[in-house]
């Protein structure tokens, strides 16, 4: 009798094991995605961030979840990354979502807006200031979900063929710049041009544009802008730090098991840290090389900055008057900026300013 009970129990246990094994297997399915980037391969920090994401996801899933990365233009043009994910022709993309502000200007807050926040505060707003919750339904209109995956940090103001001495020098200037920054400059007489990263150098070389901004010294050096336009301006006030996003087709996202979703989100955060740290390491020596190579470092004239600041906030108010979602994002974003800046001024800014002043002194 005991033997019969043992065999029955054993058989039951085997049956339970046979049922449980497929469940375990199902929690780690084979998944293969393609990722298109808005950036060319030569930009090894930005595009390299997409490659890092792919690496993190593969390692965390024992290579069961693979994301193949493609630079801009290889399968999708750089400025059509979001569209390709929206229509399902590709699973995901790496892109700054302000490239698509023409679809909905609220998207600009997901990347950075003129006279907004630096990289750390932008990231803080996304996670703790309501940014993710405000942008999620906006992204959903385009059949995607989005997660921050990288930030450029503070950017430069770009290379100009001619020196800027005042506001009058902006009139008629053809300047490669995207997002709301272009709208601000257009109020000051600039003719903004939104050109994909890989096409900027030829446009500057042919004289199609008079000036171009991109990211910072490391990438600008790679793209060779200094060979054509020698005046190198700072700061890039149109974004205190450009946040990149991983945008994923909603249907593809919903197919993932919960643990894969968490792995993707954590990998995005890891990639975000990698990109910002890499730029902090490579921009300083690149700036020295650019200056040694003939680039003339110039600060934007204060009247230009002040006029741009006023124009930016005028534009924000105009858009907000007719777009409730934009107004919600604007109030949240600028409210967070104004709330956090006093502490930043007391803490980070005072410390960094002192160190900059003491740099080069003995001891």
Buried (B, 14 or more C-beta within 10 A) or exposed (E): EEEEEEEEEEEEEEEEEEEEEEEEEEEBEEBEBBBBBBBBBEBBBBBBBBBBBBBBBBEBBEEBBBBEBBBBBEBBBBBBBBBBBBEEBBBBBBBBBBBBBEBBBBBBBBBBBBBBBBBBBBBBBBEEBBBBEBBEEBBEEBBBBBBBBBBBBBBBBBBBBEEBEEBEBBEEBBBBBBBBBBBBBBBBEBBBBEBBBBBBBEBBBEEBBBBBBBBBBBBBBBBEBBBBBBBBBBBBBBBBBBBBBBBBBBEBBEEBBEEBBEBBBBBBBBBBBBBBEBBEEBBEEBBEEBBEEEBBEBEBBEEBBEBBBBBBBEBBEEBBEEBEBBBBBBBBBBEBBEEBBEEBEEEEEEEEEEEEEEEEEEE
